[in-house]
Amino acid sequence: MGTYFGLRNILGTGEIGWVCVLCAFPFALGGFFQYNGMTLERFLLAYIRTEFLYPHRLIFKSDNLYAELMERSTIKEVLKID
């Protein structure tokens, strides 16, 4: 609607119609968008929440499962592993 009122003194009626159609095209495509069962509105809200509103710092922490098991094991004493 803003496109029409902004261009009505510059372009003719036919051209304004095409410009309005082109401006509405991305919003029409948003109706077909679906990601993991979410609509475009829910996806954008989830993206904004995770990236901007609730930023978190990811810390890599490796786990040596073998070393943890050997600490609790009685085999460690038999094999004399330090």
VOLO-546607 format. One record per residue: residue number from 1; residue in three letters; x, y, z of N, C-alpha, C, CB in turn. Coordinates in Angstrom, 2 decimals, padded with zeros to 5 digits. Glycine has a CB too. Example, Ala and Ser with C-alpha at 12.3 -4.5 7.8 and 13.67 -1.06 7.14 Angstrom:
BEGIN
> 1, ALA, 013.19, -005.69, 007.80, 012.30, -004.50, 007.80, 013.20, -003.30, 007.80, 011.31, -004.47, 009.05 .
> 2, SER, 012.85, -002.25, 007.08, 013.67, -001.06, 007.14, 012.90, 000.03, 007.87, 014.08, -000.60, 005.72 .
//
This chain:
BEGIN
> 1, MET, 000.81, -001.17, 000.00, 000.00, 000.00, 000.00, 000.87, 001.25, 000.00, -000.93, -000.01, 001.19 .
> 2, GLY, 001.95, 001.21, 000.73, 002.88, 002.34, 000.74, 003.54, 002.52, -000.61, 003.93, 002.17, 001.81 .
> 3, THR, 003.76, 001.41, -001.32, 004.34, 001.48, -002.65, 003.42, 002.23, -003.60, 004.63, 000.07, -003.18 .
> 4, TYR, 002.16, 001.91, -003.53, 001.19, 002.56, -004.41, 001.15, 004.07, -004.16, -000.20, 001.95, -004.22 .
> 5, PHE, 000.99, 004.45, -002.88, 000.88, 005.87, -002.58, 002.19, 006.62, -002.81, 000.43, 006.06, -001.13 .
> 6, GLY, 003.30, 005.93, -002.68, 004.59, 006.58, -002.92, 004.88, 006.79, -004.40, 005.70, 005.76, -002.32 .
> 7, LEU, 004.35, 005.93, -005.26, 004.66, 006.01, -006.68, 003.50, 006.50, -007.55, 005.10, 004.68, -007.17 .
> 8, ARG, 002.37, 006.84, -006.99, 001.21, 007.19, -007.82, 001.40, 008.48, -008.59, -000.02, 007.30, -006.96 .
> 9, ASN, 002.23, 009.39, -008.13, 002.50, 010.62, -008.87, 003.62, 010.46, -009.88, 002.83, 011.75, -007.92 .
> 10, ILE, 004.39, 009.39, -009.76, 005.55, 009.19, -010.63, 005.22, 008.26, -011.80, 006.73, 008.63, -009.83 .
> 11, LEU, 004.55, 007.13, -011.52, 004.26, 006.12, -012.54, 002.78, 006.09, -012.86, 004.73, 004.74, -012.07 .
> 12, GLY, 002.47, 005.43, -013.96, 001.08, 005.24, -014.33, 000.47, 004.10, -013.54, 000.95, 004.97, -015.83 .
> 13, THR, -000.85, 003.92, -013.70, -001.58, 002.91, -012.94, -001.10, 001.50, -013.25, -003.06, 003.02, -013.22 .
> 14, GLY, -000.84, 001.19, -014.50, -000.38, -000.14, -014.89, 000.98, -000.48, -014.32, -000.34, -000.26, -016.39 .
> 15, GLU, 001.88, 000.46, -014.40, 003.23, 000.22, -013.89, 003.24, 000.08, -012.37, 004.17, 001.36, -014.30 .
> 16, ILE, 002.42, 000.90, -011.70, 002.34, 000.80, -010.24, 001.81, -000.58, -009.84, 001.42, 001.91, -009.67 .
> 17, GLY, 000.88, -001.11, -010.61, 000.35, -002.46, -010.33, 001.44, -003.51, -010.36, -000.73, -002.82, -011.32 .
> 18, TRP, 002.31, -003.43, -011.39, 003.42, -004.40, -011.48, 004.42, -004.23, -010.35, 004.13, -004.26, -012.83 .
> 19, VAL, 004.69, -002.99, -009.98, 005.63, -002.74, -008.89, 005.05, -003.29, -007.58, 005.94, -001.22, -008.76 .
> 20, CYS, 003.74, -003.11, -007.38, 003.10, -003.64, -006.17, 003.15, -005.16, -006.14, 001.65, -003.17, -006.08 .
> 21, VAL, 002.96, -005.79, -007.31, 003.05, -007.25, -007.39, 004.46, -007.71, -007.04, 002.65, -007.76, -008.79 .
> 22, LEU, 005.47, -007.03, -007.56, 006.86, -007.40, -007.26, 007.21, -007.18, -005.79, 007.81, -006.60, -008.14 .
> 23, CYS, 006.64, -006.14, -005.19, 006.89, -005.90, -003.77, 006.20, -006.93, -002.88, 006.43, -004.49, -003.39 .
> 24, ALA, 005.06, -007.44, -003.33, 004.31, -008.43, -002.54, 004.83, -009.85, -002.75, 002.83, -008.37, -002.90 .
> 25, PHE, 005.63, -010.08, -003.78, 006.10, -011.42, -004.12, 006.85, -012.12, -002.98, 006.98, -011.35, -005.32 .
> 26, PRO, 007.82, -011.48, -002.29, 008.51, -012.18, -001.19, 007.57, -012.59, -000.06, 009.60, -011.30, -000.63 .
> 27, PHE, 006.57, -011.77, 000.22, 005.61, -012.11, 001.28, 004.73, -013.29, 000.86, 004.74, -010.89, 001.63 .
> 28, ALA, 004.41, -013.36, -000.43, 003.62, -014.49, -000.93, 004.44, -015.77, -000.85, 003.17, -014.23, -002.38 .
> 29, LEU, 005.72, -015.71, -001.15, 006.57, -016.90, -001.04, 006.71, -017.35, 000.41, 007.96, -016.62, -001.63 .
> 30, GLY, 006.64, -016.42, 001.34, 006.72, -016.76, 002.76, 005.60, -017.68, 003.20, 006.70, -015.51, 003.59 .
> 31, GLY, 004.48, -017.65, 002.49, 003.37, -018.54, 002.82, 003.67, -019.99, 002.52, 002.14, -018.12, 002.07 .
> 32, PHE, 004.62, -020.26, 001.63, 004.98, -021.63, 001.28, 006.18, -022.14, 002.06, 005.26, -021.73, -000.20 .
> 33, PHE, 006.81, -021.27, 002.84, 008.01, -021.63, 003.58, 007.67, -022.53, 004.77, 008.75, -020.37, 004.06 .
> 34, GLN, 008.46, -023.59, 004.94, 008.30, -024.45, 006.10, 009.65, -025.09, 006.41, 007.19, -025.53, 005.87 .
> 35, TYR, 010.06, -024.99, 007.66, 011.34, -025.56, 008.10, 011.11, -026.26, 009.43, 012.45, -024.45, 008.23 .
> 36, ASN, 011.33, -027.55, 009.45, 011.09, -028.38, 010.64, 009.69, -028.18, 011.21, 012.13, -028.06, 011.72 .
> 37, GLY, 008.73, -028.04, 010.34, 007.35, -027.89, 010.76, 006.98, -026.48, 011.20, 007.07, -028.83, 011.86 .
> 38, MET, 007.91, -025.53, 011.09, 007.63, -024.15, 011.50, 007.28, -023.30, 010.28, 008.84, -023.55, 012.25 .
> 39, THR, 006.36, -022.39, 010.46, 006.07, -021.42, 009.42, 007.16, -020.36, 009.41, 004.68, -020.78, 009.61 .
> 40, LEU, 007.11, -019.46, 008.43, 008.14, -018.42, 008.33, 008.17, -017.54, 009.56, 007.90, -017.57, 007.09 .
> 41, GLU, 006.99, -017.19, 010.08, 006.95, -016.31, 011.26, 007.59, -016.97, 012.47, 005.51, -015.92, 011.58 .
> 42, ARG, 007.27, -018.24, 012.68, 007.86, -018.95, 013.83, 009.35, -019.16, 013.65, 007.17, -020.31, 014.03 .
> 43, PHE, 009.77, -019.45, 012.42, 011.19, -019.64, 012.14, 011.97, -018.36, 012.40, 011.39, -020.10, 010.70 .
> 44, LEU, 011.46, -017.23, 011.91, 012.16, -015.96, 012.12, 012.21, -015.60, 013.60, 011.47, -014.84, 011.33 .
> 45, LEU, 011.13, -015.86, 014.33, 011.12, -015.58, 015.76, 012.14, -016.47, 016.49, 009.71, -015.80, 016.34 .
> 46, ALA, 012.19, -017.74, 016.15, 013.16, -018.65, 016.77, 014.59, -018.25, 016.42, 012.90, -020.10, 016.33 .
> 47, TYR, 014.82, -017.82, 015.19, 016.16, -017.40, 014.77, 016.60, -016.16, 015.53, 016.19, -017.13, 013.26 .
> 48, ILE, 015.71, -015.19, 015.65, 016.04, -013.95, 016.37, 016.30, -014.25, 017.84, 014.91, -012.92, 016.23 .
> 49, ARG, 015.51, -015.13, 018.41, 015.73, -015.48, 019.83, 017.08, -016.15, 020.03, 014.62, -016.40, 020.33 .
> 50, THR, 017.42, -017.13, 019.20, 018.65, -017.88, 019.43, 019.90, -017.11, 019.06, 018.62, -019.16, 018.64 .
> 51, GLU, 019.82, -016.24, 018.07, 021.02, -015.54, 017.63, 021.24, -014.20, 018.32, 020.96, -015.32, 016.16 .
> 52, PHE, 020.17, -013.52, 018.70, 020.33, -012.16, 019.21, 019.85, -011.97, 020.64, 019.60, -011.21, 018.32 .
> 53, LEU, 018.70, -012.50, 020.98, 018.14, -012.25, 022.30, 018.77, -013.13, 023.38, 016.66, -012.48, 022.28 .
> 54, TYR, 019.04, -014.38, 023.06, 019.63, -015.30, 024.03, 020.96, -015.83, 023.51, 018.67, -016.47, 024.32 .
> 55, PRO, 021.94, -014.96, 023.29, 023.21, -015.47, 022.79, 023.91, -016.31, 023.86, 024.12, -014.30, 022.35 .
> 56, HIS, 024.57, -017.33, 023.43, 025.27, -018.19, 024.37, 026.65, -018.51, 023.80, 024.47, -019.48, 024.66 .
> 57, ARG, 027.55, -018.75, 024.69, 028.92, -019.05, 024.30, 029.09, -020.56, 024.32, 029.94, -018.35, 025.24 .
> 58, LEU, 029.49, -021.11, 023.19, 029.72, -022.55, 023.10, 031.15, -022.86, 023.50, 029.41, -023.06, 021.67 .
> 59, ILE, 031.30, -023.77, 024.40, 032.62, -024.17, 024.88, 032.82, -025.63, 024.55, 032.78, -023.91, 026.41 .
> 60, PHE, 033.89, -025.93, 023.85, 034.19, -027.31, 023.51, 034.90, -027.96, 024.67, 035.04, -027.39, 022.22 .
> 61, LYS, 034.37, -029.08, 025.11, 034.97, -029.82, 026.20, 035.02, -031.28, 025.77, 034.17, -029.63, 027.53 .
> 62, SER, 036.22, -031.77, 025.60, 036.35, -033.15, 025.15, 036.23, -034.10, 026.34, 037.70, -033.35, 024.42 .
> 63, ASP, 035.69, -035.25, 026.07, 035.55, -036.28, 027.08, 036.36, -037.50, 026.66, 034.05, -036.66, 027.29 .
> 64, ASN, 037.26, -037.93, 027.53, 038.02, -039.12, 027.28, 037.35, -040.25, 028.05, 039.53, -038.95, 027.68 .
> 65, LEU, 036.48, -040.94, 027.39, 035.70, -041.99, 028.03, 036.59, -043.12, 028.53, 034.65, -042.53, 027.07 .
> 66, TYR, 037.60, -043.45, 027.78, 038.51, -044.52, 028.20, 039.21, -044.17, 029.52, 039.55, -044.81, 027.10 .
> 67, ALA, 039.68, -042.93, 029.63, 040.37, -042.52, 030.86, 039.42, -042.51, 032.04, 041.01, -041.13, 030.68 .
> 68, GLU, 038.18, -042.09, 031.83, 037.20, -042.10, 032.92, 036.89, -043.51, 033.38, 035.91, -041.40, 032.48 .
> 69, LEU, 036.79, -044.43, 032.44, 036.50, -045.81, 032.81, 037.69, -046.45, 033.53, 036.14, -046.63, 031.57 .
> 70, MET, 038.89, -046.10, 033.11, 040.07, -046.66, 033.75, 040.25, -046.13, 035.17, 041.32, -046.35, 032.92 .
> 71, GLU, 039.77, -044.90, 035.44, 039.86, -044.37, 036.80, 038.97, -045.15, 037.75, 039.47, -042.90, 036.82 .
> 72, ARG, 037.86, -045.62, 037.28, 036.93, -046.36, 038.12, 037.18, -047.87, 038.11, 035.51, -046.08, 037.67 .
> 73, SER, 038.08, -048.30, 037.28, 038.27, -049.73, 037.09, 039.30, -050.29, 038.06, 038.70, -050.01, 035.65 .
> 74, THR, 039.15, -051.57, 038.37, 040.14, -052.27, 039.20, 041.24, -052.85, 038.32, 039.47, -053.37, 040.03 .
> 75, ILE, 041.02, -052.87, 037.02, 042.04, -053.39, 036.10, 043.25, -052.47, 036.10, 041.48, -053.53, 034.67 .
> 76, LYS, 043.05, -051.23, 036.42, 044.14, -050.27, 036.45, 045.24, -050.73, 037.41, 043.61, -048.89, 036.85 .
> 77, GLU, 044.84, -051.27, 038.53, 045.84, -051.74, 039.50, 046.54, -052.99, 039.01, 045.19, -052.01, 040.84 .
> 78, VAL, 045.83, -053.82, 038.29, 046.45, -055.06, 037.79, 047.44, -054.73, 036.69, 045.38, -056.04, 037.28 .
> 79, LEU, 047.07, -053.80, 035.79, 047.94, -053.47, 034.67, 049.00, -052.46, 035.05, 047.14, -052.93, 033.52 .
> 80, LYS, 048.86, -051.84, 036.23, 049.80, -050.84, 036.74, 049.95, -049.69, 035.75, 051.17, -051.47, 037.01 .
> 81, ILE, 048.81, -049.14, 035.37, 048.80, -048.00, 034.46, 048.75, -046.73, 035.29, 047.58, -048.06, 033.47 .
> 82, ASP, 049.62, -045.78, 034.96, 049.65, -044.50, 035.69, 049.01, -043.45, 034.86, 051.08, -044.09, 036.05 .
//
